[in-house]
Amino acid sequence: MRDPARWPAYNAAQRGRPVRDLCRRVLDLAGPGDGRLALDLGCGAGVETAAMLDAGWRVVALDPAPGTGDLVREVVGPGDRGRLAVHEAGFADVSSLVRPAAVQLVHASYALPHVPRAVFDDAWRQVRAALSPGGWLAVDLFGDRDSWAGAPDETFLTRAEVGDLLAGLDVVVLDEVEEDGEAFSGPKHWHTYAVVARAPG
């Protein structure tokens, strides 16, 4: 997404789509939520947030786009809203919204790549710090052969850099995909990594 001002329109357009595969995979692996705490980063319209709530998780959902709270509450059923906290905030705010090692599941589908490279390392540090021992991490990352690579407001990683980010985690899924396809802004060449990992303990 080249124009940050388009995020509200992008999020609104996501209503009604299926739950992303990455979210389904980590929910299957993590098992029933049973009131455990999940963090949905870049929650958009709340499609994955609703899936986590349906699976029994409590969810803290973050997205910096204006109108996020209203969008998510439209998707989430009234009976689930007591287990939901929505914040119009970004990755830089994670440490102020959840305690260290308090989150049993962190999910970020196609959100982390849109963190500028200059602040990506700090954002990743906050994500890792939020994860509890035994907690699950599910993220999509952009590779360095993506057609958007080089954009200063986004982060693109080599396979080795992805490995460095995951050091100390038990990696369950690491799928690298490279293909031509569509983005919200039009055709592009995708180079992505889908990751599911678990913290030791």
GROMACS elastic network, one bead per residue, 0.5 to 0.9 nm:
[ bonds ]
;  ai    aj funct       b0    kb
    1     4     6  0.69710   500
    1     6     6  0.77409   500
    1     7     6  0.79927   500
    1    10     6  0.89630   500
    1   114     6  0.81721   500
    1   148     6  0.88658   500
    1   183     6  0.77766   500
    1   184     6  0.70996   500
    1   185     6  0.62140   500
    2     6     6  0.84136   500
    2   148     6  0.86621   500
    2   151     6  0.84245   500
    2   153     6  0.86262   500
    2   185     6  0.76593   500
    3     6     6  0.56767   500
    3     7     6  0.77835   500
    4     7     6  0.56653   500
    4     8     6  0.87565   500
    4    65     6  0.87162   500
    5     8     6  0.71423   500
    5     9     6  0.83465   500
    5    65     6  0.84474   500
    6     9     6  0.53770   500
    6    10     6  0.61631   500
    6    11     6  0.87058   500
    7    11     6  0.60003   500
    7    12     6  0.84761   500
    7    44     6  0.84395   500
    7    64     6  0.89000   500
    7    65     6  0.60367   500
    7    66     6  0.84234   500
    8    11     6  0.51597   500
    8    12     6  0.61485   500
    8    13     6  0.86338   500
    8    44     6  0.82088   500
    8    65     6  0.56447   500
    8    66     6  0.63506   500
    8    67     6  0.69790   500
    8    68     6  0.77363   500
    9    12     6  0.51433   500
    9    13     6  0.62262   500
    9    14     6  0.88917   500
   10    13     6  0.51759   500
   10    14     6  0.66229   500
   10    44     6  0.81426   500
   10    45     6  0.88808   500
   10   184     6  0.70745   500
   11    14     6  0.52733   500
   11    15     6  0.74185   500
   11    43     6  0.86550   500
   11    45     6  0.51741   500
   11    46     6  0.87207   500
   11    65     6  0.81955   500
   11    68     6  0.80124   500
   11    71     6  0.81067   500
   12    15     6  0.59800   500
   12    44     6  0.77679   500
   12    45     6  0.61175   500
   12    68     6  0.89712   500
   12    71     6  0.71264   500
   13    16     6  0.82446   500
   13    17     6  0.86379   500
   13    45     6  0.81336   500
   14    17     6  0.58102   500
   14    18     6  0.89720   500
   14    44     6  0.75779   500
   14    45     6  0.60702   500
   14    46     6  0.86702   500
   14    47     6  0.77592   500
   15    18     6  0.88356   500
   15    44     6  0.89939   500
   15    45     6  0.59225   500
   15    46     6  0.79710   500
   15    47     6  0.69471   500
   15    71     6  0.84096   500
   15    75     6  0.76524   500
   16    47     6  0.77123   500
   16    75     6  0.87468   500
   17    20     6  0.84864   500
   17    47     6  0.75514   500
   18    21     6  0.86438   500
   18    47     6  0.75571   500
   18    48     6  0.88485   500
   19    22     6  0.84703   500
   19    23     6  0.68746   500
   19    24     6  0.69415   500
   19    47     6  0.60413   500
   19    48     6  0.57379   500
   19    51     6  0.71480   500
   20    23     6  0.55434   500
   20    24     6  0.65725   500
   20    25     6  0.88793   500
   20    47     6  0.83665   500
   20    48     6  0.71174   500
   20   109     6  0.76672   500
   21    24     6  0.50487   500
   21    25     6  0.60929   500
   21    26     6  0.87086   500
   22    25     6  0.51964   500
   22    26     6  0.63743   500
   22    27     6  0.86748   500
   22   107     6  0.84590   500
   22   108     6  0.89031   500
   22   109     6  0.70646   500
   22   138     6  0.67313   500
   22   139     6  0.75650   500
   22   140     6  0.79283   500
   22   194     6  0.70004   500
   22   195     6  0.79283   500
   22   196     6  0.78094   500
   23    26     6  0.53571   500
   23    27     6  0.61323   500
   23    28     6  0.85806   500
   23    48     6  0.65595   500
   23    51     6  0.81337   500
   23    52     6  0.83251   500
   23   107     6  0.70017   500
   23   108     6  0.85491   500
   23   109     6  0.76463   500
   23   138     6  0.71931   500
   23   139     6  0.89059   500
   24    27     6  0.52195   500
   24    28     6  0.61622   500
   24    29     6  0.86760   500
   24    48     6  0.85890   500
   24    51     6  0.82133   500
   25    28     6  0.52204   500
   25    29     6  0.62844   500
   25    30     6  0.86448   500
   25   138     6  0.86378   500
   25   196     6  0.80724   500
   26    29     6  0.50066   500
   26    30     6  0.59167   500
   26    31     6  0.84147   500
   26   105     6  0.84056   500
   26   107     6  0.83245   500
   26   136     6  0.73107   500
   26   137     6  0.78018   500
   26   138     6  0.64031   500
   26   196     6  0.65924   500
   26   197     6  0.87861   500
   27    30     6  0.51448   500
   27    31     6  0.59782   500
   27    32     6  0.75576   500
   27    33     6  0.83097   500
   27    51     6  0.86575   500
   27    52     6  0.73655   500
   27    55     6  0.75658   500
   27   105     6  0.87816   500
   28    31     6  0.54635   500
   28    32     6  0.80967   500
   29   136     6  0.85755   500
   30    33     6  0.76860   500
   30   104     6  0.88358   500
   30   105     6  0.79501   500
   30   135     6  0.83384   500
   30   136     6  0.68620   500
   31    34     6  0.87761   500
   31    55     6  0.82440   500
   32    35     6  0.85874   500
   32    36     6  0.87511   500
   32    55     6  0.57413   500
   32    56     6  0.60590   500
   32    57     6  0.75363   500
   33    36     6  0.52511   500
   33    37     6  0.77511   500
   33    38     6  0.84991   500
   33    52     6  0.76724   500
   33    53     6  0.81204   500
   33    54     6  0.88761   500
   33    55     6  0.57300   500
   33    58     6  0.76007   500
   34    55     6  0.80622   500
   34    56     6  0.52315   500
   34    57     6  0.61544   500
   34    58     6  0.85045   500
   35    56     6  0.58302   500
   35    58     6  0.55321   500
   35    83     6  0.82997   500
   36    56     6  0.77317   500
   36    57     6  0.52767   500
   36    58     6  0.58901   500
   36    59     6  0.84880   500
   36   103     6  0.77497   500
   36   104     6  0.64166   500
   36   105     6  0.82628   500
   37    57     6  0.59012   500
   37    59     6  0.58172   500
   37    60     6  0.75805   500
   37   102     6  0.74146   500
   37   103     6  0.52258   500
   37   104     6  0.56020   500
   37   105     6  0.67095   500
   37   106     6  0.89033   500
   38    49     6  0.89354   500
   38    52     6  0.76198   500
   38    57     6  0.63158   500
   38    58     6  0.59963   500
   38    60     6  0.63080   500
   38    61     6  0.83707   500
   38   103     6  0.57145   500
   38   104     6  0.58875   500
   38   106     6  0.57774   500
   38   107     6  0.76090   500
   39    49     6  0.87097   500
   39    58     6  0.85661   500
   39    59     6  0.57080   500
   39    61     6  0.59271   500
   39    62     6  0.78112   500
   39    98     6  0.86996   500
   39   103     6  0.67142   500
   39   104     6  0.82262   500
   39   105     6  0.62048   500
   39   107     6  0.61700   500
   39   108     6  0.84149   500
   39   130     6  0.88397   500
   40    43     6  0.55197   500
   40    46     6  0.86906   500
   40    48     6  0.76451   500
   40    49     6  0.63553   500
   40    52     6  0.88030   500
   40    59     6  0.69077   500
   40    60     6  0.62204   500
   40    62     6  0.62387   500
   40    63     6  0.86293   500
   40   105     6  0.84194   500
   40   106     6  0.61943   500
   40   108     6  0.60789   500
   40   109     6  0.86776   500
   41    44     6  0.85586   500
   41    60     6  0.84094   500
   41    61     6  0.60942   500
   41    62     6  0.50511   500
   41    63     6  0.64179   500
   41    90     6  0.75790   500
   41    91     6  0.72565   500
   41    94     6  0.88933   500
   41   106     6  0.75290   500
   41   107     6  0.61291   500
   41   109     6  0.77546   500
   41   111     6  0.68123   500
   41   112     6  0.82165   500
   42    61     6  0.75762   500
   42    62     6  0.56560   500
   42    64     6  0.75226   500
   42    65     6  0.88047   500
   42    89     6  0.88184   500
   42    90     6  0.73905   500
   42    91     6  0.83791   500
   42   107     6  0.87228   500
   42   108     6  0.62158   500
   42   109     6  0.73131   500
   42   110     6  0.78191   500
   42   111     6  0.51428   500
   42   112     6  0.79354   500
   43    46     6  0.52923   500
   43    47     6  0.76220   500
   43    48     6  0.70746   500
   43    49     6  0.66347   500
   43    61     6  0.58334   500
   43    62     6  0.57707   500
   43    63     6  0.55498   500
   43    68     6  0.80813   500
   43    72     6  0.80384   500
   43    86     6  0.89808   500
   43   107     6  0.88260   500
   43   108     6  0.75964   500
   43   109     6  0.82053   500
   43   111     6  0.82752   500
   44    47     6  0.76814   500
   44    48     6  0.88140   500
   44    49     6  0.89962   500
   44    61     6  0.89067   500
   44    62     6  0.81833   500
   44    63     6  0.61775   500
   44    64     6  0.88587   500
   44    65     6  0.77648   500
   44    68     6  0.64591   500
   44    71     6  0.77839   500
   44    72     6  0.74492   500
   45    48     6  0.84271   500
   45    49     6  0.84806   500
   45    68     6  0.67406   500
   45    69     6  0.86389   500
   45    70     6  0.87342   500
   45    71     6  0.52145   500
   45    72     6  0.51651   500
   45    73     6  0.87145   500
   45    74     6  0.84843   500
   45    75     6  0.72617   500
   46    50     6  0.59789   500
   46    51     6  0.85422   500
   46    61     6  0.79662   500
   46    68     6  0.83245   500
   46    69     6  0.89825   500
   46    71     6  0.69996   500
   46    73     6  0.78269   500
   46    74     6  0.85629   500
   46    75     6  0.62798   500
   46    76     6  0.73547   500
   47    50     6  0.53738   500
   47    51     6  0.65381   500
   47    52     6  0.89879   500
   47    72     6  0.77463   500
   47    75     6  0.68637   500
   47    76     6  0.82820   500
   48    52     6  0.62737   500
   48    53     6  0.86493   500
   48   107     6  0.86724   500
   48   109     6  0.88671   500
   49    52     6  0.52245   500
   49    53     6  0.63392   500
   49    54     6  0.86615   500
   49    59     6  0.69057   500
   49    60     6  0.84998   500
   49    61     6  0.68653   500
   49    72     6  0.77937   500
   49    75     6  0.87689   500
   49    76     6  0.77979   500
   49    84     6  0.86255   500
   50    53     6  0.50577   500
   50    54     6  0.60692   500
   50    55     6  0.85907   500
   50    59     6  0.89386   500
   50    72     6  0.81532   500
   50    75     6  0.67850   500
   50    76     6  0.53765   500
   50    77     6  0.79645   500
   50    80     6  0.83805   500
   51    54     6  0.50135   500
   51    55     6  0.62660   500
   51    56     6  0.88919   500
   51    57     6  0.89906   500
   51    76     6  0.89488   500
   52    55     6  0.50349   500
   52    56     6  0.65725   500
   52    57     6  0.55254   500
   52    58     6  0.76699   500
   52    59     6  0.71739   500
   53    56     6  0.51586   500
   53    58     6  0.62801   500
   53    59     6  0.67970   500
   53    76     6  0.81383   500
   53    80     6  0.65199   500
   53    81     6  0.87740   500
   53    83     6  0.74228   500
   53    84     6  0.78940   500
   54    57     6  0.73692   500
   54    80     6  0.79185   500
   57    83     6  0.75896   500
   58    80     6  0.87994   500
   58    82     6  0.85588   500
   58    84     6  0.60452   500
   58    85     6  0.84896   500
   59    83     6  0.62985   500
   59    85     6  0.63997   500
   59    86     6  0.82871   500
   60    83     6  0.84964   500
   60    84     6  0.59668   500
   60    86     6  0.59798   500
   60    87     6  0.77299   500
   60    97     6  0.84468   500
   60    98     6  0.83335   500
   61    69     6  0.89464   500
   61    72     6  0.86744   500
   61    84     6  0.74315   500
   61    85     6  0.61647   500
   61    87     6  0.62456   500
   61    88     6  0.85374   500
   61    89     6  0.89648   500
   62    68     6  0.82182   500
   62    69     6  0.89750   500
   62    85     6  0.85864   500
   62    86     6  0.59959   500
   62    88     6  0.58513   500
   62    89     6  0.54529   500
   62    90     6  0.62401   500
   62    91     6  0.79879   500
   62    93     6  0.89279   500
   62    94     6  0.84667   500
   63    66     6  0.83350   500
   63    68     6  0.64086   500
   63    69     6  0.86847   500
   63    86     6  0.82176   500
   63    87     6  0.66348   500
   63    88     6  0.50814   500
   63    89     6  0.52095   500
   63    90     6  0.56463   500
   63    91     6  0.84392   500
   63   111     6  0.89804   500
   64    67     6  0.88907   500
   64    68     6  0.74387   500
   64    87     6  0.77853   500
   64    90     6  0.51472   500
   64    91     6  0.87902   500
   65    68     6  0.58737   500
   65    88     6  0.64234   500
   65    89     6  0.78611   500
   65    90     6  0.88513   500
   66    69     6  0.81113   500
   66    88     6  0.67635   500
   67    70     6  0.55282   500
   67    71     6  0.63628   500
   67    72     6  0.87989   500
   67    88     6  0.78296   500
   68    71     6  0.51930   500
   68    72     6  0.61400   500
   68    73     6  0.85715   500
   68    86     6  0.77819   500
   68    87     6  0.77071   500
   68    88     6  0.61880   500
   69    72     6  0.53573   500
   69    73     6  0.61705   500
   69    74     6  0.86709   500
   69    85     6  0.89852   500
   69    86     6  0.57582   500
   69    87     6  0.68053   500
   69    88     6  0.69288   500
   70    73     6  0.52679   500
   70    74     6  0.62777   500
   70    75     6  0.89562   500
   71    74     6  0.52617   500
   71    75     6  0.66992   500
   71    76     6  0.89455   500
   72    75     6  0.52509   500
   72    76     6  0.61813   500
   72    86     6  0.77276   500
   73    76     6  0.50787   500
   73    77     6  0.74369   500
   73    78     6  0.80232   500
   73    81     6  0.75056   500
   73    86     6  0.85831   500
   74    77     6  0.75371   500
   74    78     6  0.89397   500
   76    79     6  0.82768   500
   76    80     6  0.65608   500
   76    81     6  0.68052   500
   76    84     6  0.88844   500
   77    80     6  0.54980   500
   77    81     6  0.67504   500
   78    81     6  0.54304   500
   78    82     6  0.80982   500
   79    82     6  0.70202   500
   79    83     6  0.87266   500
   80    83     6  0.57086   500
   80    84     6  0.69211   500
   81    84     6  0.50263   500
   81    85     6  0.78334   500
   82    85     6  0.80671   500
   86    89     6  0.88352   500
   87    90     6  0.85262   500
   87    97     6  0.88189   500
   89    92     6  0.78977   500
   89    93     6  0.62683   500
   89    94     6  0.82674   500
   90    93     6  0.56460   500
   90    94     6  0.71853   500
   90   115     6  0.89052   500
   90   123     6  0.89436   500
   91    94     6  0.54064   500
   91    95     6  0.85169   500
   91   112     6  0.81661   500
   91   115     6  0.78991   500
   91   120     6  0.88526   500
   91   122     6  0.87108   500
   91   123     6  0.53919   500
   91   124     6  0.81793   500
   91   126     6  0.75767   500
   91   127     6  0.77397   500
   92    95     6  0.74553   500
   92    96     6  0.85375   500
   92   119     6  0.82878   500
   92   122     6  0.74602   500
   92   123     6  0.56692   500
   92   126     6  0.75551   500
   93    96     6  0.54033   500
   93    97     6  0.64557   500
   93    98     6  0.89638   500
   93   123     6  0.86142   500
   93   126     6  0.84524   500
   94    97     6  0.52892   500
   94    98     6  0.62243   500
   94    99     6  0.87285   500
   94   123     6  0.80045   500
   94   126     6  0.61508   500
   94   127     6  0.70022   500
   94   130     6  0.76780   500
   95    98     6  0.56631   500
   95    99     6  0.65645   500
   95   100     6  0.70837   500
   95   126     6  0.58228   500
   95   127     6  0.80624   500
   95   129     6  0.78933   500
   95   130     6  0.70966   500
   96    99     6  0.74640   500
   98   101     6  0.85340   500
   98   102     6  0.67602   500
   98   103     6  0.76207   500
   98   130     6  0.67292   500
   99   102     6  0.53989   500
   99   103     6  0.79792   500
   99   129     6  0.85734   500
   99   130     6  0.64527   500
  100   103     6  0.78784   500
  100   126     6  0.84353   500
  100   128     6  0.88167   500
  100   129     6  0.53823   500
  100   131     6  0.70968   500
  100   132     6  0.76168   500
  101   104     6  0.80676   500
  101   128     6  0.83305   500
  101   129     6  0.59388   500
  101   133     6  0.69473   500
  101   135     6  0.86407   500
  102   129     6  0.87826   500
  102   130     6  0.58769   500
  102   131     6  0.62856   500
  102   132     6  0.53797   500
  102   133     6  0.88994   500
  103   106     6  0.69003   500
  103   130     6  0.57117   500
  103   132     6  0.53967   500
  103   133     6  0.89724   500
  103   135     6  0.68534   500
  103   136     6  0.86393   500
  104   130     6  0.85891   500
  104   131     6  0.61120   500
  104   132     6  0.55204   500
  104   133     6  0.78361   500
  104   134     6  0.71941   500
  104   136     6  0.60205   500
  104   137     6  0.84259   500
  105   131     6  0.70201   500
  105   132     6  0.82258   500
  105   135     6  0.55089   500
  105   137     6  0.58283   500
  105   138     6  0.78447   500
  105   198     6  0.89771   500
  106   127     6  0.75837   500
  106   128     6  0.89342   500
  106   130     6  0.82218   500
  106   131     6  0.69873   500
  106   135     6  0.79047   500
  106   136     6  0.62500   500
  106   138     6  0.61849   500
  106   139     6  0.80277   500
  107   136     6  0.83319   500
  107   137     6  0.61081   500
  107   139     6  0.58955   500
  107   140     6  0.89297   500
  108   111     6  0.55607   500
  108   112     6  0.66708   500
  108   137     6  0.84253   500
  108   138     6  0.63018   500
  108   140     6  0.65655   500
  109   112     6  0.76807   500
  109   138     6  0.75983   500
  109   139     6  0.55318   500
  109   140     6  0.51617   500
  109   141     6  0.82841   500
  109   194     6  0.85687   500
  110   113     6  0.62466   500
  110   114     6  0.76423   500
  110   139     6  0.72875   500
  110   140     6  0.51103   500
  110   141     6  0.65991   500
  110   142     6  0.80730   500
  111   114     6  0.56908   500
  111   115     6  0.74252   500
  111   139     6  0.80938   500
  111   140     6  0.73305   500
  111   141     6  0.80791   500
  112   115     6  0.54387   500
  112   116     6  0.88823   500
  112   120     6  0.78962   500
  112   123     6  0.83966   500
  112   124     6  0.84322   500
  112   139     6  0.75347   500
  112   140     6  0.71305   500
  112   141     6  0.64661   500
  112   142     6  0.84679   500
  112   154     6  0.83792   500
  112   155     6  0.77171   500
  113   116     6  0.77825   500
  113   117     6  0.87051   500
  113   120     6  0.86022   500
  113   140     6  0.76175   500
  113   141     6  0.55280   500
  113   142     6  0.56580   500
  113   153     6  0.89758   500
  113   154     6  0.55382   500
  113   156     6  0.66962   500
  113   157     6  0.89784   500
  114   117     6  0.87206   500
  114   153     6  0.66128   500
  114   155     6  0.64041   500
  115   118     6  0.83790   500
  115   119     6  0.69488   500
  115   120     6  0.57435   500
  115   123     6  0.78910   500
  115   153     6  0.65580   500
  115   154     6  0.52673   500
  115   155     6  0.62425   500
  116   119     6  0.57352   500
  116   120     6  0.59249   500
  116   151     6  0.86627   500
  116   152     6  0.63527   500
  116   155     6  0.57688   500
  117   121     6  0.75510   500
  117   152     6  0.69570   500
  117   153     6  0.68308   500
  117   154     6  0.59501   500
  117   156     6  0.79833   500
  118   121     6  0.75230   500
  118   122     6  0.86856   500
  118   152     6  0.85099   500
  118   153     6  0.85275   500
  118   155     6  0.86722   500
  119   122     6  0.55064   500
  119   123     6  0.63566   500
  119   124     6  0.87982   500
  120   123     6  0.50315   500
  120   124     6  0.61040   500
  120   125     6  0.85385   500
  120   154     6  0.86868   500
  120   155     6  0.71570   500
  121   124     6  0.51017   500
  121   125     6  0.61242   500
  121   126     6  0.87171   500
  122   126     6  0.63213   500
  122   127     6  0.87108   500
  123   126     6  0.52050   500
  123   127     6  0.63276   500
  123   128     6  0.87591   500
  124   127     6  0.50020   500
  124   128     6  0.61478   500
  124   129     6  0.84625   500
  124   165     6  0.79973   500
  125   128     6  0.52117   500
  125   129     6  0.60396   500
  125   130     6  0.86622   500
  126   129     6  0.50086   500
  126   130     6  0.62081   500
  126   131     6  0.88952   500
  127   130     6  0.53098   500
  127   131     6  0.67214   500
  127   137     6  0.89330   500
  128   131     6  0.54046   500
  128   132     6  0.86583   500
  128   137     6  0.86009   500
  128   199     6  0.88771   500
  129   132     6  0.78890   500
  131   134     6  0.82310   500
  131   135     6  0.57415   500
  131   136     6  0.74413   500
  131   137     6  0.76857   500
  131   199     6  0.72806   500
  132   136     6  0.82911   500
  132   199     6  0.71056   500
  132   200     6  0.89147   500
  132   201     6  0.85662   500
  133   136     6  0.88619   500
  133   198     6  0.83193   500
  133   199     6  0.54063   500
  133   200     6  0.56805   500
  134   198     6  0.60702   500
  134   200     6  0.53098   500
  135   197     6  0.85751   500
  135   198     6  0.56299   500
  135   199     6  0.53754   500
  135   200     6  0.79075   500
  135   201     6  0.83101   500
  136   196     6  0.72192   500
  136   197     6  0.59182   500
  136   199     6  0.64988   500
  137   195     6  0.76798   500
  137   196     6  0.55971   500
  137   197     6  0.51501   500
  137   198     6  0.59463   500
  137   199     6  0.78068   500
  138   173     6  0.89364   500
  138   194     6  0.76079   500
  138   195     6  0.55144   500
  138   197     6  0.65297   500
  138   198     6  0.87793   500
  139   193     6  0.81503   500
  139   194     6  0.61185   500
  139   195     6  0.52893   500
  139   196     6  0.66950   500
  139   197     6  0.88630   500
  140   192     6  0.68315   500
  140   193     6  0.56145   500
  140   195     6  0.61860   500
  140   196     6  0.89608   500
  141   155     6  0.82151   500
  141   156     6  0.74039   500
  141   157     6  0.74920   500
  141   162     6  0.82448   500
  141   191     6  0.86217   500
  141   192     6  0.55604   500
  141   193     6  0.50518   500
  141   194     6  0.65798   500
  141   195     6  0.79327   500
  142   145     6  0.83940   500
  142   146     6  0.67316   500
  142   149     6  0.83058   500
  142   154     6  0.88680   500
  142   155     6  0.69034   500
  142   157     6  0.61990   500
  142   158     6  0.87004   500
  142   190     6  0.78938   500
  142   191     6  0.58853   500
  142   193     6  0.62766   500
  143   146     6  0.56896   500
  143   149     6  0.77579   500
  143   155     6  0.84583   500
  143   158     6  0.57529   500
  143   159     6  0.73707   500
  143   162     6  0.87937   500
  143   176     6  0.83986   500
  143   177     6  0.88984   500
  143   178     6  0.86310   500
  143   190     6  0.81059   500
  143   192     6  0.51012   500
  143   193     6  0.67748   500
  144   147     6  0.84376   500
  144   148     6  0.87085   500
  144   149     6  0.57774   500
  144   150     6  0.82448   500
  144   155     6  0.86366   500
  144   157     6  0.50892   500
  144   158     6  0.54561   500
  144   159     6  0.84537   500
  144   191     6  0.70908   500
  144   192     6  0.86506   500
  145   148     6  0.82323   500
  145   149     6  0.64772   500
  145   156     6  0.81206   500
  145   157     6  0.86948   500
  145   158     6  0.83732   500
  145   178     6  0.81115   500
  145   189     6  0.81220   500
  145   190     6  0.77436   500
  145   191     6  0.57299   500
  145   192     6  0.87631   500
  146   149     6  0.52906   500
  146   156     6  0.76308   500
  146   178     6  0.78779   500
  146   188     6  0.80166   500
  146   189     6  0.56677   500
  146   192     6  0.74478   500
  147   150     6  0.86089   500
  147   188     6  0.60668   500
  147   189     6  0.50266   500
  147   190     6  0.66260   500
  147   191     6  0.78516   500
  148   151     6  0.60991   500
  148   154     6  0.84896   500
  148   156     6  0.85098   500
  148   188     6  0.78429   500
  148   189     6  0.79957   500
  148   190     6  0.84459   500
  149   152     6  0.87173   500
  149   154     6  0.79835   500
  149   155     6  0.77120   500
  149   156     6  0.59560   500
  149   157     6  0.89560   500
  150   153     6  0.86862   500
  150   154     6  0.77690   500
  150   155     6  0.80068   500
  150   156     6  0.74840   500
  151   154     6  0.56992   500
  151   155     6  0.77265   500
  151   156     6  0.87003   500
  152   155     6  0.76673   500
  156   192     6  0.89611   500
  157   160     6  0.79228   500
  157   161     6  0.57396   500
  157   162     6  0.63437   500
  158   161     6  0.51192   500
  158   162     6  0.63628   500
  158   163     6  0.86938   500
  159   162     6  0.51209   500
  159   163     6  0.63178   500
  159   164     6  0.87984   500
  159   176     6  0.85902   500
  159   193     6  0.85418   500
  160   164     6  0.63364   500
  160   165     6  0.88130   500
  161   165     6  0.63333   500
  161   166     6  0.87767   500
  162   165     6  0.51094   500
  162   166     6  0.64103   500
  162   167     6  0.88298   500
  162   193     6  0.83074   500
  163   166     6  0.52073   500
  163   167     6  0.63142   500
  164   167     6  0.52496   500
  165   168     6  0.87148   500
  165   169     6  0.89975   500
  166   169     6  0.55683   500
  166   170     6  0.80109   500
  166   171     6  0.73714   500
  166   197     6  0.78322   500
  167   170     6  0.83176   500
  167   171     6  0.89900   500
  168   199     6  0.73944   500
  168   200     6  0.75956   500
  169   197     6  0.61177   500
  169   198     6  0.56120   500
  169   200     6  0.63281   500
  170   196     6  0.87943   500
  170   197     6  0.53995   500
  170   198     6  0.50510   500
  170   199     6  0.62323   500
  170   200     6  0.67074   500
  171   174     6  0.69839   500
  171   195     6  0.75132   500
  171   196     6  0.62818   500
  171   198     6  0.64485   500
  171   199     6  0.88679   500
  172   195     6  0.76692   500
  172   196     6  0.55393   500
  172   197     6  0.51833   500
  172   198     6  0.73231   500
  173   194     6  0.71676   500
  173   195     6  0.52799   500
  173   197     6  0.66647   500
  174   193     6  0.65214   500
  174   194     6  0.56628   500
  174   196     6  0.67071   500
  174   197     6  0.84286   500
  175   192     6  0.80768   500
  175   193     6  0.54960   500
  175   194     6  0.50858   500
  175   195     6  0.66487   500
  176   191     6  0.73710   500
  176   192     6  0.57586   500
  176   194     6  0.65634   500
  176   195     6  0.88582   500
  177   190     6  0.74464   500
  177   191     6  0.56913   500
  177   192     6  0.53275   500
  177   193     6  0.63871   500
  177   194     6  0.81425   500
  178   189     6  0.73435   500
  178   190     6  0.54674   500
  178   192     6  0.65492   500
  179   188     6  0.86957   500
  179   189     6  0.58130   500
  179   190     6  0.52901   500
  179   191     6  0.67204   500
  180   187     6  0.74891   500
  180   188     6  0.59419   500
  180   190     6  0.58397   500
  180   191     6  0.87733   500
  181   186     6  0.85537   500
  181   187     6  0.57394   500
  181   188     6  0.56639   500
  181   189     6  0.61690   500
  181   190     6  0.67756   500
  182   185     6  0.78327   500
  182   186     6  0.55178   500
  182   188     6  0.58003   500
  182   189     6  0.81002   500
  182   190     6  0.85431   500
  183   186     6  0.50234   500
  183   187     6  0.58763   500
  183   188     6  0.64678   500
  183   190     6  0.88562   500
  184   187     6  0.83329   500
  185   188     6  0.86887   500
  198   201     6  0.88652   500
